[in-house]
Amino acid sequence: MPLSAIAEAILQPIIEAVLQLFCYGTAWLLVPIFTCGKVFVEPTPIREFVKPGFGRLQRSAKGHYVMDAELGSLIRMVFWFAVGIGACAYFTRT
C-alpha cells in the first residue's frame, strides 16, 4: 500500500505532464497549421490538466478565432485516433 502511494505521488505528475504535452501540444501545433492561421487554441492554465470535452470557439478582436483548450484536446484525440486507424490499416494489409 505505501509503495503504491509513493508511485502515485511520483509517477502521476510525470504522466500528466506527458499527456498534457501530447494532448494539448498536438492541438496547439496542428490547429493553426490546418486552418492556415485562422484558429488558435487558447493558452492553458499552468499546472492544470486539460480534459477533452466540448468547448467554445470565439472570435477575437484581431479577427481570428480562439478555441477552448478542452475542444483542442478533443480534436487531438480525434486526430490521433484517425492516425492510429490509418497505421493499423497500413500495417495489417495483406
C-alpha positions, 0 to 999 in steps of 0.5 A: 500500500505505501509503495503504491502511494509513493508511485502515485505521488511520483509517477502521476505528475510525470504522466500528466505532464506527458499527456498534457504535452501530447494532448494539448501540444498536438492541438496547439501545433496542428490547429493553426497549421490546418486552418492556415492561421485562422484558429488558435487554441487558447493558452492553458492554465499552468499546472492544470490538466486539460480534459477533452470535452466540448468547448467554445470557439470565439472570435477575437478582436484581431479577427481570428478565432480562439478555441477552448483548450478542452475542444483542442484536446478533443480534436487531438484525440480525434486526430490521433485516433484517425492516425492510429486507424490509418497505421493499423490499416497500413500495417495489417494489409495483406 
